[in-house]
Amino acid sequence: MKRTTYIIIIALVAGIFAGCSPLSRQISKHRKVKSVFQLKARDYYLQGLYAEQSARYNEALVHFYQALHHDSTSPTIYNSIAENHLRLEHYESAEILLKQSLALDPANWDALNLMAQVQLRLGRDDQAIKYFKKLTEIDPYDDDARQYLILLYEKNGNSKGVADQDEALLKLYGRNPALLDRLAGIYFNNKEYEKAKRYYLEILKDDSTNARVLYLTGRIYEIKQHTDSAATLYRKALRYKPNFAEALDRLTFIYRMRSQWQKIIDLYTPVLEADSTNRAARVLSAEAYYYLKDFDRARGLLQPIMRQKKPPVSVMELMGRIELESKNAPQAIEIFRKILTEDAKNKFAWMFLGFAYSDNKQDVEAQKTYEQALKIFPDDASLWSFYGVNLQQQKKYKESVAAFEKTLKLDPENINALSGLPVVYETLKMYDRCDSLYEVAITRYPDNALLLNNYSYSLAERNKNLEKALKMVQKALKIRPKEAAYLDTIGWIYYKLGKYSSAEKYIKESIDLRINSAVVLEHLGDVYLKMGKINKALEYWQKSLQNKPDNAKLEKKIQELQH
């Protein structure tokens, strides 16, 4: 057996030291002397190979070094010495030998491969990558070198390097679903969404039912704000994988942003049919019914969760809002107070508790609630603004001014303060401040119909800048054409301008939409008086007085007209 191995080695070395060896190309005019050295080098090299085959690496090194002494121009000898140093974990020695080999033949595959392995053992990933890249440049089909590159890139978090190698593999071997998927994932994580989308779409050409890829492609469309396409892909993903939680979540998010509440209900109906205990489906469906004002269904979905020993705070908040919107203020108060016993720093619970007290005509309790909340959240502009509204409703105007002004210091854009404070200024006859703040507010919110209407009405009441007031309320009505208060405002401005037919038209439209408004009924009576329709004026004044019996000024007007 040993003799056979030895013969094989001889044949192998004969090839190395013949035409394919760099030594054969180094023969010069000293051919005879050189040939003697080559023969001796070959003999020592053969002995080295034989020792190496028997795993006697130190002995092999002795023979290889003898071969090198007789021929220092052979990269093959340097490589063999280096390889045995590598086996013996003499990495620095191997590196020195391989540098000499590469100096003789920079494209020597064995030397490059061994050098890459040495750099790996020394923990020099950058150098290992350099040599593995050279190997793939010499032989693009060197899959081992390419896999090492991929592993090193992955280890060092170089996703672009991995992507480059995957791209090369695709060019070499053609379509491969695993490679396409990995490439798409890399580009997705690197936010190179167009590249990621291209590869995901390639995968879908082969398998249009791949729910995960449909979902990821949808995410790209959503990130690019093509939400219609994203929603279509999420729906397809759910068709092939109905319990795909991520696709459900993203589709729900899109529907919520668009206030498409019925679509959310339709989305979760089959989920609840399959599992009636699915809490997320119950809560999201309940929220959708809440926004559709179907409070009974919303309440019904939440009640099983509310009966649990400790229902989630988010569920209690939603149930509290349902009771608040259903005009069940006492139940809402109970729920929000319960939330606060568990979490005194729940800002929204404080806010909604204040709303519930106000709805229950408990303005003083609402005031106390906001004051308690502001001790916990002293710099919260929203709470200060609602506190200001509460004080305004109680006709505590000076305190209301202070609360609103504090709001605007904290948040100059706060719409509650920008719309509420001018009304208080007007009530206190601080007209310059009123007009100045309205101008600021409308500059910030030029399309806010409420601000436009309120400023218009304020000017009309003072017979000031009526043409400007008319333009503003006309703009407000373009935004909200069926708003009763705005129709009354434009009618009242026409009244002030002496255009009584136009005034009658708009104020009657307002009454059709809001039949029991004492102010609007009185306005129509005033219009009829100017039109000389005394009986009609009396009729609408009396209707107004029935809705607001404590209007002494109106009562006096009626008495004067009757006499």
C-alpha positions as CSV (number, residue, x, y, z in Angstrom):
1,M,0.0,0.0,0.0
2,K,2.8,2.4,0.9
3,R,4.6,1.7,-2.3
4,T,1.4,2.5,-4.3
5,T,1.0,5.8,-2.5
6,Y,4.6,6.7,-3.1
7,I,4.2,6.0,-6.9
8,I,1.2,8.2,-7.0
9,I,3.1,11.0,-5.3
10,I,6.0,10.6,-7.7
11,A,3.6,11.0,-10.7
12,L,2.0,14.0,-9.0
13,V,5.4,15.7,-8.4
14,A,6.6,14.8,-11.9
15,G,3.7,16.9,-13.2
16,I,4.5,19.7,-10.7
17,F,8.1,19.9,-11.7
18,A,7.5,19.4,-15.4
19,G,5.9,21.9,-17.8
20,C,3.1,23.0,-15.5
21,S,5.6,24.0,-12.8
22,P,6.9,27.6,-12.6
23,L,10.4,26.0,-12.3
24,S,10.3,24.8,-15.9
25,R,9.9,28.4,-17.0
26,Q,12.8,29.6,-14.9
27,I,15.5,27.6,-16.8
28,S,18.3,29.9,-17.9
29,K,21.7,29.6,-19.4
30,H,22.8,27.7,-16.3
31,R,20.5,24.9,-17.4
32,K,22.7,22.0,-16.2
33,V,23.3,23.4,-12.7
34,K,19.6,24.3,-12.4
35,S,18.5,20.9,-13.5
36,V,20.6,19.3,-10.7
37,F,19.0,21.6,-8.2
38,Q,15.5,20.7,-9.6
39,L,16.2,17.0,-9.3
40,K,17.3,17.3,-5.7
41,A,14.4,19.6,-4.9
42,R,12.0,17.0,-6.4
43,D,13.4,14.3,-4.3
44,Y,13.1,16.2,-1.1
45,Y,9.6,17.3,-2.1
46,L,8.6,13.7,-2.7
47,Q,9.8,12.7,0.7
48,G,7.9,15.7,2.2
49,L,4.7,14.6,0.4
50,Y,5.1,11.1,1.7
51,A,5.5,12.2,5.3
52,E,2.6,14.6,4.9
53,Q,0.4,11.7,3.7
54,S,1.2,9.9,6.9
55,A,0.3,13.0,9.0
56,R,4.0,13.5,10.0
57,Y,3.8,17.2,9.4
58,N,7.0,18.2,11.3
59,E,9.0,15.7,9.3
60,A,7.3,16.8,6.1
61,L,8.4,20.4,6.9
62,V,12.0,19.3,7.1
63,H,11.9,17.7,3.7
64,F,10.0,20.7,2.1
65,Y,12.5,23.1,3.5
66,Q,15.3,21.0,2.0
67,A,13.4,21.2,-1.3
68,L,13.2,24.9,-1.0
69,H,16.9,25.2,-0.3
70,H,17.5,23.6,-3.7
71,D,14.8,25.6,-5.5
72,S,13.5,28.8,-4.0
73,T,11.5,29.8,-7.1
74,S,8.7,27.3,-6.8
75,P,5.4,28.6,-5.4
76,T,4.4,24.9,-5.0
77,I,7.1,24.3,-2.4
78,Y,6.2,27.5,-0.5
79,N,2.6,26.5,-0.5
80,S,3.3,23.0,0.8
81,I,5.5,24.4,3.6
82,A,2.8,26.9,4.5
83,E,0.1,24.3,4.4
84,N,1.9,22.2,6.9
85,H,2.6,25.2,9.2
86,L,-1.2,25.8,9.0
87,R,-1.9,22.3,10.1
88,L,0.5,22.7,13.0
89,E,-1.2,26.1,13.8
90,H,2.0,28.1,13.0
91,Y,-0.1,30.8,11.3
92,E,2.5,33.6,11.2
93,S,5.1,31.2,9.7
94,A,2.5,30.1,7.1
95,E,1.7,33.7,6.3
96,I,5.4,34.5,5.6
97,L,5.8,31.6,3.2
98,L,2.6,32.4,1.4
99,K,3.6,36.0,0.8
100,Q,6.8,34.7,-0.9
101,S,4.7,32.3,-3.0
102,L,2.4,35.1,-4.1
103,A,5.3,37.3,-4.9
104,L,6.4,34.6,-7.4
105,D,2.8,34.0,-8.7
106,P,0.2,36.5,-7.6
107,A,-2.6,34.5,-9.2
108,N,-1.6,31.2,-7.6
109,W,-4.9,29.6,-6.5
110,D,-3.4,27.4,-3.8
111,A,-1.5,30.2,-2.3
112,L,-4.5,32.5,-2.3
113,N,-6.7,29.8,-0.8
114,L,-4.2,29.0,1.9
115,M,-3.6,32.7,2.7
116,A,-7.4,33.2,3.1
117,Q,-7.5,30.3,5.5
118,V,-4.5,31.7,7.5
119,Q,-6.2,35.1,7.8
120,L,-9.4,33.4,9.0
121,R,-7.4,31.6,11.8
122,L,-5.7,34.9,12.8
123,G,-9.1,36.5,13.0
124,R,-8.4,39.1,10.3
125,D,-11.7,39.0,8.5
126,D,-10.9,41.9,6.2
127,Q,-7.8,40.2,4.9
128,A,-9.6,36.9,4.5
129,I,-12.3,38.6,2.5
130,K,-9.6,40.2,0.3
131,Y,-8.1,36.8,-0.6
132,F,-11.5,35.0,-1.0
133,K,-12.5,37.8,-3.4
134,K,-9.4,37.2,-5.5
135,L,-10.2,33.5,-5.6
136,T,-13.7,34.3,-7.0
137,E,-12.2,36.7,-9.5
138,I,-9.9,33.9,-10.8
139,D,-12.7,31.3,-10.8
140,P,-16.2,32.7,-10.5
141,Y,-17.5,29.2,-10.0
142,D,-15.4,28.7,-6.8
143,D,-18.5,28.1,-4.6
144,D,-16.4,27.4,-1.5
145,A,-14.7,30.8,-1.7
146,R,-18.0,32.5,-2.3
147,Q,-19.7,30.8,0.6
148,Y,-16.8,31.9,2.9
149,L,-17.3,35.4,1.6
150,I,-21.0,35.3,2.4
151,L,-20.3,33.9,5.9
152,L,-17.7,36.6,6.6
153,Y,-20.0,39.4,5.3
154,E,-22.8,38.1,7.4
155,K,-20.6,37.9,10.5
156,N,-19.4,41.5,10.0
157,G,-22.9,42.8,9.3
158,N,-22.0,43.7,5.7
159,S,-25.3,43.1,4.0
160,K,-24.2,44.8,0.8
161,G,-21.3,42.3,0.5
162,V,-23.8,39.4,0.9
163,A,-26.1,41.0,-1.7
164,D,-23.2,41.3,-4.2
165,Q,-22.3,37.7,-3.8
166,D,-26.0,36.6,-4.1
167,E,-26.3,38.8,-7.3
168,A,-23.2,37.0,-8.7
169,L,-24.6,33.6,-7.9
170,L,-27.9,34.5,-9.7
171,K,-25.9,35.5,-12.8
172,L,-23.9,32.3,-12.7
173,Y,-26.6,29.8,-11.9
174,G,-29.9,31.5,-12.9
175,R,-33.1,31.8,-10.9
176,N,-33.0,30.4,-7.4
177,P,-36.0,31.1,-5.0
178,A,-33.8,31.0,-1.9
179,L,-31.4,33.5,-3.3
180,L,-34.1,35.8,-4.5
181,D,-35.7,35.7,-1.1
182,R,-32.4,36.4,0.7
183,L,-31.6,39.2,-1.7
184,A,-35.0,40.8,-1.3
185,G,-34.7,40.5,2.5
186,I,-31.3,42.2,2.5
187,Y,-32.5,45.1,0.3
188,F,-35.7,45.4,2.4
189,N,-33.7,45.7,5.6
190,N,-31.3,48.2,4.0
191,K,-34.4,50.3,2.9
192,E,-33.5,49.7,-0.8
193,Y,-37.2,49.1,-1.4
194,E,-37.2,49.2,-5.2
195,K,-34.6,46.4,-5.4
196,A,-36.4,44.4,-2.7
197,K,-39.7,44.8,-4.6
198,R,-38.1,43.6,-7.8
199,Y,-37.0,40.4,-6.3
200,Y,-40.2,39.8,-4.3
201,L,-42.1,40.2,-7.6
202,E,-39.8,37.7,-9.2
203,I,-40.6,35.2,-6.4
204,L,-44.3,35.8,-6.9
205,K,-44.0,35.0,-10.6
206,D,-43.1,31.5,-9.6
207,D,-45.5,31.3,-6.6
208,S,-48.3,33.8,-6.5
209,T,-49.7,32.2,-3.3
210,N,-46.7,32.9,-1.1
211,A,-48.5,34.8,1.7
212,R,-45.3,36.0,3.4
213,V,-43.9,37.5,0.1
214,L,-47.2,39.1,-0.7
215,Y,-47.2,40.7,2.8
216,L,-43.6,42.0,2.4
217,T,-44.3,43.4,-1.0
218,G,-47.4,45.1,0.5
219,R,-45.1,46.6,3.2
220,I,-42.9,48.1,0.5
221,Y,-46.0,49.6,-1.2
222,E,-47.2,50.9,2.1
223,I,-43.8,52.5,3.0
224,K,-43.9,54.1,-0.5
225,Q,-47.4,55.4,0.4
226,H,-49.1,53.4,-2.3
227,T,-51.7,52.2,0.3
228,D,-54.2,50.9,-2.3
229,S,-51.7,48.5,-3.7
230,A,-50.6,47.6,-0.2
231,A,-54.1,46.8,0.9
232,T,-54.7,44.6,-2.2
233,L,-51.6,42.6,-1.4
234,Y,-52.5,42.2,2.3
235,R,-55.9,40.9,1.3
236,K,-54.3,38.4,-1.0
237,A,-51.9,37.3,1.7
238,L,-54.9,36.7,4.0
239,R,-56.7,34.8,1.3
240,Y,-53.9,32.2,1.3
241,K,-53.2,32.5,5.1
242,P,-56.3,33.7,6.9
243,N,-54.6,33.8,10.3
244,F,-51.7,35.9,9.1
245,A,-51.5,38.3,12.1
246,E,-49.0,40.8,10.5
247,A,-51.1,41.2,7.4
248,L,-54.3,41.7,9.5
249,D,-52.5,44.3,11.6
250,R,-51.3,46.3,8.6
251,L,-54.6,46.1,6.8
252,T,-56.4,47.2,9.9
253,F,-54.0,50.1,10.2
254,I,-54.8,51.3,6.7
255,Y,-58.5,51.0,7.3
256,R,-58.3,52.9,10.6
257,M,-56.3,55.7,8.9
258,R,-59.0,56.0,6.3
259,S,-61.8,55.7,8.9
260,Q,-63.1,52.7,6.9
261,W,-64.8,51.2,9.9
262,Q,-67.1,48.8,8.1
263,K,-64.2,47.2,6.3
264,I,-62.6,46.6,9.7
265,I,-65.8,44.9,10.8
266,D,-65.9,42.8,7.6
267,L,-62.2,41.9,8.1
268,Y,-62.7,40.6,11.7
269,T,-66.1,39.0,11.3
270,P,-64.7,35.6,10.0
271,V,-61.9,35.8,12.6
272,L,-64.5,36.0,15.4
273,E,-66.6,33.3,13.8
274,A,-63.6,31.0,13.9
275,D,-62.6,32.0,17.5
276,S,-65.1,34.1,19.5
277,T,-62.5,34.5,22.3
278,N,-60.1,36.4,20.1
279,R,-59.6,39.6,22.2
280,A,-57.9,41.7,19.5
281,A,-60.7,41.0,17.0
282,R,-63.3,41.9,19.6
283,V,-61.7,45.2,20.6
284,L,-61.0,46.3,17.0
285,S,-64.5,45.4,15.9
286,A,-65.9,47.2,18.9
287,E,-63.9,50.3,18.1
288,A,-65.2,50.2,14.5
289,Y,-68.8,50.0,15.7
290,Y,-68.1,52.8,18.2
291,Y,-67.1,55.1,15.3
292,L,-70.1,54.1,13.3
293,K,-72.2,55.1,16.4
294,D,-73.5,51.5,16.8
295,F,-72.9,51.6,20.5
296,D,-75.0,48.6,21.4
297,R,-72.9,46.3,19.2
298,A,-69.7,47.9,20.4
299,R,-70.8,47.4,24.0
300,G,-71.8,43.8,23.3
301,L,-68.4,42.9,22.0
302,L,-66.6,44.4,25.0
303,Q,-68.8,43.2,27.8
304,P,-67.3,39.6,28.0
305,I,-63.9,41.2,28.4
306,M,-65.2,43.8,30.9
307,R,-66.6,40.9,33.1
308,Q,-63.1,39.5,33.6
309,K,-61.5,40.1,36.9
310,K,-59.0,42.6,35.6
311,P,-59.9,43.9,32.1
312,P,-57.2,45.7,30.2
313,V,-57.1,49.4,30.6
314,S,-57.4,50.0,26.9
315,V,-60.7,48.0,26.9
316,M,-62.0,50.0,29.8
317,E,-61.1,53.3,28.1
318,L,-63.0,52.3,25.0
319,M,-66.0,51.1,27.0
320,G,-65.9,54.4,28.9
321,R,-66.0,56.4,25.6
322,I,-68.9,54.2,24.4
323,E,-70.9,55.1,27.5
324,L,-69.9,58.7,27.2
325,E,-71.1,58.9,23.6
326,S,-74.2,57.0,24.5
327,K,-75.0,59.8,27.0
328,N,-74.6,57.3,29.8
329,A,-72.4,59.7,31.8
330,P,-72.8,58.0,35.2
331,Q,-71.5,54.7,33.7
332,A,-68.7,56.5,32.0
333,I,-67.7,58.3,35.2
334,E,-67.6,55.0,37.0
335,I,-65.4,53.4,34.4
336,F,-62.9,56.3,34.2
337,R,-62.7,56.5,38.0
338,K,-61.9,52.8,38.1
339,I,-59.1,53.3,35.6
340,L,-57.6,56.1,37.7
341,T,-57.6,53.9,40.9
342,E,-55.4,51.5,39.0
343,D,-53.3,54.1,37.1
344,A,-53.4,57.7,38.5
345,K,-51.1,58.8,35.7
346,N,-53.5,57.9,32.9
347,K,-53.9,61.3,31.3
348,F,-56.7,60.2,28.9
349,A,-58.7,58.8,31.8
350,W,-58.5,62.2,33.6
351,M,-59.5,64.0,30.4
352,F,-62.5,61.7,29.6
353,L,-63.6,61.8,33.3
354,G,-63.7,65.6,33.0
355,F,-65.8,65.3,29.8
356,A,-68.2,62.8,31.6
357,Y,-68.7,65.1,34.5
358,S,-69.5,68.0,32.1
359,D,-71.9,65.9,30.2
360,N,-73.6,65.0,33.5
361,K,-74.0,68.7,34.3
362,Q,-71.4,68.4,37.1
363,D,-69.2,71.3,36.1
364,V,-67.7,71.8,39.5
365,E,-66.7,68.1,39.6
366,A,-65.2,68.5,36.1
367,Q,-63.3,71.5,37.2
368,K,-61.9,69.6,40.2
369,T,-60.9,66.7,37.9
370,Y,-59.0,69.0,35.6
371,E,-57.3,70.6,38.6
372,Q,-56.2,67.2,39.9
373,A,-54.9,66.2,36.5
374,L,-52.9,69.4,36.1
375,K,-51.1,68.7,39.4
376,I,-49.8,65.5,37.8
377,F,-49.4,66.9,34.3
378,P,-48.7,70.6,34.9
379,D,-47.3,71.2,31.3
380,D,-50.0,69.4,29.3
381,A,-51.5,71.9,26.9
382,S,-54.6,69.8,26.1
383,L,-55.6,69.5,29.8
384,W,-55.2,73.3,30.3
385,S,-57.3,73.9,27.2
386,F,-60.2,71.7,28.4
387,Y,-59.9,73.3,31.9
388,G,-60.3,76.7,30.1
389,V,-63.4,75.4,28.3
390,N,-64.9,74.2,31.6
391,L,-64.3,77.5,33.3
392,Q,-65.8,79.3,30.3
393,Q,-68.9,77.1,30.6
394,Q,-69.2,78.1,34.3
395,K,-68.9,81.8,33.2
396,K,-65.6,82.1,35.2
397,Y,-64.2,84.2,32.5
398,K,-61.1,85.6,34.1
399,E,-60.0,82.2,35.3
400,S,-60.8,80.9,31.8
401,V,-58.6,83.5,30.2
402,A,-55.7,82.5,32.5
403,A,-56.1,78.8,31.6
404,F,-56.3,79.5,27.8
405,E,-53.3,81.8,27.9
406,K,-51.3,79.2,29.8
407,T,-52.4,76.7,27.0
408,L,-51.0,79.0,24.3
409,K,-47.7,79.4,26.1
410,L,-47.3,75.7,26.2
411,D,-48.7,75.1,22.7
412,P,-49.2,78.2,20.4
413,E,-51.0,75.9,17.9
414,N,-53.7,74.6,20.3
415,I,-56.9,74.9,18.4
416,N,-59.1,74.7,21.5
417,A,-57.5,77.8,23.0
418,L,-57.3,79.6,19.7
419,S,-61.0,79.2,19.2
420,G,-62.2,79.5,22.8
421,L,-60.1,82.4,24.1
422,P,-61.3,85.0,21.5
423,V,-64.9,84.2,22.6
424,V,-64.0,84.9,26.2
425,Y,-62.3,88.1,25.2
426,E,-65.4,89.2,23.4
427,T,-67.6,88.4,26.4
428,L,-65.3,90.5,28.5
429,K,-65.5,93.3,25.8
430,M,-61.8,93.0,25.2
431,Y,-62.4,93.4,21.5
432,D,-58.8,94.3,20.4
433,R,-57.5,91.1,21.9
434,C,-60.4,89.2,20.5
435,D,-59.8,90.4,16.9
436,S,-56.0,90.1,17.2
437,L,-56.2,86.5,18.4
438,Y,-58.7,85.6,15.7
439,E,-56.3,87.0,13.0
440,V,-53.5,84.9,14.4
441,A,-55.7,81.8,14.6
442,I,-57.0,82.1,11.0
443,T,-53.4,82.7,9.8
444,R,-52.5,79.3,11.4
445,Y,-55.7,77.5,10.4
446,P,-57.0,79.3,7.3
447,D,-59.4,76.5,6.5
448,N,-60.9,76.0,10.0
449,A,-64.6,76.6,9.4
450,L,-65.3,77.1,13.1
451,L,-62.8,79.9,13.5
452,L,-64.0,81.6,10.2
453,N,-67.6,81.4,11.4
454,N,-67.0,82.6,15.0
455,Y,-64.9,85.6,13.8
456,S,-67.5,86.5,11.2
457,Y,-70.3,86.4,13.8
458,S,-68.3,88.4,16.3
459,L,-67.7,91.2,13.7
460,A,-71.4,91.1,12.7
461,E,-72.6,91.5,16.3
462,R,-70.4,94.6,16.4
463,N,-71.4,95.9,12.9
464,K,-67.7,95.9,12.1
465,N,-66.0,94.9,8.8
466,L,-69.2,93.3,7.5
467,E,-67.8,92.6,4.0
468,K,-64.8,90.8,5.5
469,A,-67.1,88.9,7.8
470,L,-69.2,87.9,4.8
471,K,-66.2,86.5,2.9
472,M,-65.1,84.5,5.9
473,V,-68.5,82.9,6.5
474,Q,-68.9,82.1,2.8
475,K,-65.6,80.2,3.0
476,A,-66.8,78.4,6.1
477,L,-69.9,77.3,4.3
478,K,-67.9,76.0,1.3
479,I,-66.2,73.8,3.8
480,R,-69.4,72.8,5.7
481,P,-72.4,73.8,3.6
482,K,-75.1,72.3,5.9
483,E,-73.9,73.7,9.2
484,A,-76.9,75.4,10.9
485,A,-74.8,77.9,12.9
486,Y,-72.9,79.0,9.8
487,L,-76.2,79.5,7.8
488,D,-77.5,81.7,10.7
489,T,-74.2,83.7,10.7
490,I,-74.4,84.5,7.0
491,G,-78.1,85.4,7.3
492,W,-77.3,87.7,10.2
493,I,-74.6,89.4,8.2
494,Y,-77.0,90.0,5.3
495,Y,-79.4,91.4,7.9
496,K,-76.8,93.8,9.1
497,L,-76.1,94.8,5.5
498,G,-79.8,95.4,4.9
499,K,-80.2,92.5,2.5
500,Y,-83.3,91.1,4.2
501,S,-84.4,88.6,1.5
502,S,-81.0,86.9,1.6
503,A,-81.1,87.0,5.4
504,E,-84.5,85.4,5.5
505,K,-83.4,82.6,3.1
506,Y,-80.3,81.6,5.1
507,I,-81.8,81.9,8.5
508,K,-84.8,79.8,7.5
509,E,-82.4,77.1,6.2
510,S,-80.7,77.2,9.6
511,I,-84.0,76.7,11.4
512,D,-84.8,73.8,9.2
513,L,-81.6,72.1,10.4
514,R,-81.8,73.2,14.0
515,I,-85.5,74.0,14.8
516,N,-85.2,74.8,18.5
517,S,-82.4,77.4,18.5
518,A,-83.8,80.4,20.5
519,V,-81.1,82.7,19.0
520,V,-81.8,81.8,15.4
521,L,-85.6,82.1,15.9
522,E,-85.1,85.5,17.3
523,H,-82.9,86.5,14.4
524,L,-85.7,85.5,11.9
525,G,-88.2,87.6,13.9
526,D,-85.8,90.6,13.6
527,V,-85.6,90.0,9.8
528,Y,-89.4,89.9,9.5
529,L,-89.7,93.1,11.5
530,K,-87.4,94.9,9.0
531,M,-89.4,93.4,6.1
532,G,-92.5,94.9,7.7
533,K,-94.0,91.4,8.4
534,I,-95.1,92.2,12.0
535,N,-97.2,89.1,12.6
536,K,-94.3,86.8,11.4
537,A,-91.9,88.8,13.6
538,L,-94.1,88.2,16.6
539,E,-94.5,84.5,15.8
540,Y,-90.8,83.8,15.7
541,W,-90.0,85.9,18.7
542,Q,-92.6,84.0,20.7
543,K,-91.1,80.7,19.5
544,S,-87.7,81.9,20.6
545,L,-89.1,82.9,24.0
546,Q,-90.7,79.5,24.5
547,N,-87.2,78.0,24.0
548,K,-85.5,80.5,26.3
549,P,-88.1,82.0,28.7
550,D,-85.5,84.1,30.7
551,N,-84.8,86.4,27.7
552,A,-85.9,89.7,29.2
553,K,-84.8,91.8,26.3
554,L,-86.8,89.7,23.8
555,E,-89.9,89.8,26.1
556,K,-89.6,93.6,26.1
557,K,-89.3,93.7,22.3
558,I,-92.5,91.7,22.0
559,Q,-94.4,93.9,24.5
560,E,-93.3,97.0,22.6
561,L,-94.4,95.6,19.3
562,Q,-97.8,94.5,20.6
563,H,-98.5,98.0,21.9
